[in-house]
Amino acid sequence: MMQTRLILEVALRAKDSIIVAASWQDVEPILERNKMLRSMPQPPRRRGDWGRHIATIPNVILVRWLNEEHARGRTDLALFSKEFDEVVKRKLNDPDWAYLRTD
C-alpha cells in the first residue's frame, strides 16, 4: 500500500507557502516477489506474447519516473499513457532497474 501525506510549508507571506506531497510505500514484498519470479523457469517467448509478465513496479517508483520526466520538461506526460509506457520500457532495459524485472 502506498501512503501519501501533504505537508504545508508555511512562509511569512501566505502566497509564498507551498504544499509538498510526500509518498511512501513498503516495496520489500514487491521486490522479494520479483526475485522469486526471476528464479522460476519462464516459458519460451513466442511472437505475439503481449500478456507476458516482465516486471512489477512499485507505485512510488512510477511516480518518481514521472516526476523525473516532468523535471526534464515533459510536463504533458501522463502516467499510464503510451508515451509513459516508452519511459517504462527504457527504464526496465536499464541495468540499474533490472531488479524490477521478473523475466
C-alpha positions as CSV (number, residue, x, y, z in Angstrom):
1,M,0.0,0.0,0.0
2,M,1.2,3.5,-0.9
3,Q,0.7,6.3,1.6
4,T,0.9,10.0,0.7
5,R,0.8,12.9,3.1
6,L,0.6,16.6,2.4
7,I,2.9,18.9,4.2
8,L,2.2,22.6,4.4
9,E,5.5,24.6,4.5
10,V,4.3,28.0,5.8
11,A,6.2,31.1,4.8
12,L,6.0,34.6,6.2
13,R,3.7,35.5,3.3
14,A,0.8,33.2,2.6
15,K,1.4,33.3,-1.2
16,D,5.0,32.0,-0.6
17,S,3.8,29.0,1.3
18,I,3.9,25.6,-0.5
19,I,2.3,22.2,-0.2
20,V,4.6,19.2,-0.5
21,A,3.2,15.7,-1.3
22,A,5.4,13.0,0.2
23,S,4.7,9.4,-0.8
24,W,5.9,6.3,1.0
25,Q,5.5,2.6,0.1
26,D,6.9,-0.6,1.6
27,V,8.4,-2.1,-1.6
28,E,10.2,-5.0,0.0
29,P,7.4,-7.5,-0.6
30,I,7.2,-6.5,-4.3
31,L,11.0,-6.8,-4.7
32,E,11.1,-10.2,-3.0
33,R,8.3,-11.4,-5.2
34,N,10.2,-10.2,-8.3
35,K,13.2,-12.0,-7.1
36,M,11.2,-15.2,-6.6
37,L,9.6,-15.0,-10.0
38,R,13.0,-14.4,-11.7
39,S,14.3,-17.7,-10.2
40,M,11.4,-19.6,-11.7
41,P,11.7,-21.0,-15.3
42,Q,9.9,-18.9,-17.8
43,P,8.1,-20.4,-20.8
44,P,9.9,-19.6,-24.1
45,R,9.0,-16.3,-25.7
46,R,6.7,-16.5,-28.7
47,R,5.7,-14.0,-31.3
48,G,2.7,-12.0,-30.1
49,D,3.5,-12.6,-26.4
50,W,1.5,-9.5,-25.4
51,G,0.4,-10.7,-22.0
52,R,3.8,-11.8,-20.7
53,H,4.7,-10.7,-17.2
54,I,8.0,-8.9,-17.3
55,A,8.0,-6.7,-14.2
56,T,6.2,-5.5,-11.1
57,I,7.0,-1.8,-10.5
58,P,6.1,-0.2,-7.1
59,N,3.9,2.8,-7.4
60,V,6.4,5.1,-5.7
61,I,8.9,4.3,-8.5
62,L,6.4,5.0,-11.2
63,V,5.7,8.4,-9.6
64,R,9.5,9.0,-9.3
65,W,9.9,8.3,-13.0
66,L,7.0,10.6,-13.9
67,N,8.5,13.4,-11.7
68,E,11.9,13.0,-13.4
69,E,10.3,13.3,-16.8
70,H,8.4,16.4,-15.7
71,A,11.6,17.9,-14.4
72,R,13.1,17.4,-17.8
73,G,10.3,19.5,-19.3
74,R,7.9,16.7,-20.4
75,T,5.0,18.2,-18.4
76,D,2.5,16.8,-20.8
77,L,3.4,13.2,-20.0
78,A,0.8,11.3,-18.1
79,L,1.0,8.2,-16.0
80,F,0.0,5.0,-18.0
81,S,-0.1,6.8,-21.3
82,K,1.6,5.3,-24.4
83,E,4.4,7.9,-24.0
84,F,4.9,6.9,-20.4
85,D,5.0,3.2,-21.4
86,E,8.0,4.1,-23.6
87,V,9.7,5.6,-20.5
88,V,9.0,2.4,-18.5
89,K,10.3,0.3,-21.3
90,R,13.6,2.3,-21.4
91,K,13.9,2.1,-17.6
92,L,13.3,-1.6,-17.5
93,N,16.0,-2.2,-20.1
94,D,18.5,-0.2,-17.9
95,P,20.7,-2.5,-15.8
96,D,20.1,-0.1,-12.8
97,W,16.4,-1.1,-12.7
98,A,16.9,-4.9,-13.5
99,Y,15.7,-5.9,-10.0
100,L,12.2,-4.8,-11.0
101,R,12.0,-7.4,-13.8
102,T,10.5,-10.8,-13.4
103,D,11.8,-12.4,-16.6
